[in-house]
């Protein structure tokens, strides 16, 4: 169990730091998405002149918000869970079921990793967005679509790191070391179920 706790400690620290940064960027992405949508609503219905960029900007922000916030939700138990089934099972069986589900999640994330990579580096990632530009010193630069699809890859990598941490935590818990587990750094979020 000491080896598992030693391996778990860096995962817990890295995940805590990365997810804290991800939550901050995700909050900014939500705010930017709301602002872009409000600009489009005002432009379309008040001035009767729909702008080309707010829809794409809102989609860009939504994808990044999802990629950065989903790992925090996963870490704190905010995804769909089988609480009703595990509540009626014996404690050992429920822990084993939880471990099996985490291992299935790990397999799915390992399959998703090359898909995310191919979205960034593949054919679709070579194009630029239709209407999103950022200012540079040389003029306006059209944002590559790969920047948008990078949110998928970042989200999968963060989910993978969290999944490994949760598997290690579950193994330590099943070996009777639940009291020796480091606390999950949930920041300013309310504590979720574990």
Beta strands, then each sheet from edge to edge (+ up, - down):
strand 1: 128-136
strand 2: 139-144
sheet 1: 1+ 2-
end
